């Protein structure tokens, strides 16, 4: 028997994005954002409320997005529970923040994949902002690439957020081929 849960969303998985930005004084910041995703092959949307990161992105017109991986779940969670308005998250995390060569935002070296984005649109949504960023460059560690130069998510081990249980999970097993599994019904 099915049961009504009301108006709350129950989508899974939600990517765990670490969004990097600079304060106006140049201090690097990072925030854990689970409300976002690809809009097109070269654009990302992130939805955030009233945070230091919001102010930073509005001021600089740029941000970076690093999908969090299992090896950095502690740091990723910290970036979501600490506030950049009260602490310097870059210093506290002990991670390596370097300036992007392509946008005015930091790259965190320890995360294996980072997309460097320039803001192309800002939308207001009930007191929150939706930033649309054009990916101008993607940096990736060679260790997570396969023989053909594609990201191998089994090596990468990105984490996702399970909002119903408030836990992080690792992306799992392959269950079928896209544009292939459905051929059984053709």
C-alpha positions as CSV (number, residue, x, y, z in Angstrom):
1,X,0.0,0.0,0.0
2,X,1.3,3.5,-0.9
3,X,1.3,6.3,1.6
4,X,1.2,10.1,1.1
5,X,4.2,11.9,2.5
6,X,3.0,15.4,1.7
7,X,4.9,18.0,-0.3
8,X,8.5,17.1,0.6
9,X,10.8,16.0,-2.1
10,X,12.4,12.5,-1.9
11,X,15.0,12.5,-4.6
12,X,18.1,10.3,-4.3
13,X,20.9,10.7,-4.8
14,X,21.9,14.3,-4.2
15,X,25.4,15.1,-5.1
16,X,27.7,16.6,-2.4
17,X,29.3,19.6,-4.0
18,X,32.0,21.6,-2.3
19,X,31.6,25.1,-3.6
20,X,34.8,27.2,-3.4
21,X,34.7,31.0,-3.4
22,X,36.7,34.0,-2.2
23,X,35.6,36.7,0.2
24,X,36.1,40.2,-1.0
25,X,39.4,40.4,1.1
26,X,40.7,37.3,-0.8
27,X,40.1,34.8,2.1
28,X,39.1,31.4,0.5
29,X,35.9,29.7,1.6
30,X,34.2,26.4,0.9
31,X,30.6,25.3,1.4
32,X,28.9,21.9,1.2
33,X,26.0,22.2,-1.2
34,X,23.6,19.3,-2.0
35,X,21.0,21.3,-3.9
36,X,22.5,21.5,-7.3
37,X,23.5,19.7,-10.5
38,X,24.3,19.9,-14.2
39,X,21.9,22.0,-16.2
40,X,23.6,21.3,-19.5
41,X,26.9,19.6,-20.4
42,X,28.8,22.8,-19.6
43,X,26.6,24.5,-17.0
44,X,26.0,23.8,-13.3
45,X,23.2,25.2,-11.1
46,X,23.6,25.5,-7.3
47,X,20.9,26.6,-4.9
48,X,22.0,28.3,-1.7
49,X,20.4,30.6,0.9
50,X,21.9,33.5,2.9
51,X,25.5,32.3,3.4
52,X,29.0,33.8,3.2
53,X,29.3,31.8,-0.1
54,X,26.3,33.7,-1.5
55,X,27.9,37.0,-0.8
56,X,31.2,35.8,-2.2
57,X,29.8,34.5,-5.5
58,X,27.7,37.7,-6.0
59,X,30.9,39.8,-5.4
60,X,33.3,37.8,-7.5
61,X,31.0,36.3,-10.2
62,X,32.7,33.0,-10.0
63,X,32.9,29.7,-8.0
64,X,34.4,26.2,-8.2
65,X,32.6,23.0,-7.7
66,X,34.3,19.8,-6.4
67,X,32.2,16.7,-6.0
68,X,33.2,15.4,-2.6
69,X,34.8,11.9,-2.4
70,X,34.8,9.2,0.3
71,X,38.3,10.0,1.3
72,X,37.3,13.6,2.4
73,X,33.9,13.0,4.0
74,X,35.0,14.6,7.3
75,X,36.1,17.8,5.5
76,X,33.0,17.8,3.3
77,X,30.7,17.6,6.2
78,X,32.7,20.3,8.1
79,X,32.2,22.7,5.1
80,X,28.4,22.2,5.6
81,X,28.2,22.6,9.4
82,X,30.7,25.5,9.9
83,X,29.8,29.0,8.8
84,X,32.3,31.1,6.8
85,X,30.9,34.2,8.6
86,X,32.4,33.1,11.9
87,X,35.4,30.9,11.0
88,X,38.1,30.6,8.3
89,X,37.1,27.2,7.0
90,X,40.1,26.9,4.7
91,X,42.5,27.2,7.7
92,X,40.5,24.9,9.9
93,X,40.2,22.2,7.3
94,X,44.0,22.0,6.7
95,X,43.3,21.5,3.0
96,X,45.2,23.2,0.2
97,X,43.4,26.1,-1.4
98,X,45.0,27.5,-4.6
99,X,43.9,30.2,-7.0
100,X,42.1,28.9,-10.1
101,X,43.9,29.9,-13.3
102,X,40.5,30.4,-15.0
103,X,38.1,32.1,-12.6
104,X,38.3,34.2,-9.4
105,X,37.7,31.3,-7.0
106,X,39.8,28.7,-5.2
107,X,40.5,25.1,-6.1
108,X,41.0,22.6,-3.3
109,X,43.9,20.4,-4.3
110,X,42.9,17.4,-2.3
111,X,39.5,16.9,-4.1
112,X,40.2,14.9,-7.3
113,X,37.9,16.8,-9.6
114,X,37.0,20.5,-9.7
115,X,34.9,22.4,-12.2
116,X,35.8,26.1,-12.5
117,X,32.7,28.2,-13.2
118,X,31.9,31.8,-14.1
119,X,28.4,33.0,-13.1
120,X,26.1,33.5,-16.2
121,X,22.8,33.9,-14.3
122,X,21.5,34.5,-10.8
123,X,17.8,33.7,-10.0
124,X,16.0,34.6,-6.8
125,X,13.9,31.8,-5.3
126,X,12.0,32.6,-2.1
127,X,15.0,34.2,-0.3
128,X,17.5,31.8,-1.9
129,X,19.7,32.2,-4.9
130,X,20.2,29.9,-7.8
131,X,23.6,30.4,-9.4
132,X,24.1,29.1,-13.0
133,X,27.7,28.7,-13.7
134,X,29.4,28.1,-17.0
135,X,32.1,25.5,-16.6
136,X,35.2,27.1,-18.2
137,X,37.6,24.4,-17.1
138,X,37.6,21.0,-15.3
139,X,40.7,19.9,-13.4
140,X,41.0,16.2,-12.6
141,X,43.7,14.0,-11.0
142,X,45.0,11.5,-13.4
143,X,44.6,8.7,-10.8
144,X,40.8,8.7,-11.3
145,X,40.9,8.5,-15.1
146,X,40.5,5.3,-17.1
147,X,42.6,4.1,-20.0
148,X,40.6,6.3,-22.4
149,X,40.9,9.5,-20.3
150,X,37.4,9.4,-18.9
151,X,36.6,9.9,-15.2
152,X,36.2,6.4,-13.5
153,X,33.7,6.9,-10.7
154,X,34.7,3.6,-9.1
155,X,38.2,5.1,-8.6
156,X,36.8,8.5,-7.7
157,X,34.3,7.3,-5.1
158,X,32.1,10.4,-5.0
159,X,29.7,10.6,-2.1
160,X,26.0,11.5,-2.3
161,X,23.7,12.8,0.4
162,X,20.7,10.7,1.6
163,X,18.4,13.4,2.9
164,X,15.9,11.0,4.4
165,X,18.5,9.6,6.8
166,X,21.0,12.5,6.9
167,X,23.9,10.4,5.9
168,X,26.5,10.2,3.1
169,X,26.8,7.2,0.8
170,X,29.3,6.2,-1.9
171,X,27.9,5.7,-5.4
172,X,27.5,2.0,-5.9
173,X,27.4,-0.8,-8.4
174,X,26.7,-0.8,-12.1
175,X,23.2,-2.2,-12.7
176,X,22.8,-1.6,-16.4
177,X,24.0,0.2,-19.5
178,X,22.5,3.6,-20.5
179,X,20.9,3.5,-23.9
180,X,21.3,-0.3,-23.8
181,X,19.4,-1.9,-20.9
182,X,16.0,-0.8,-22.3
183,X,16.6,-2.5,-25.7
184,X,15.3,-5.6,-24.1
185,X,11.8,-4.1,-24.4
186,X,12.2,-3.0,-28.1
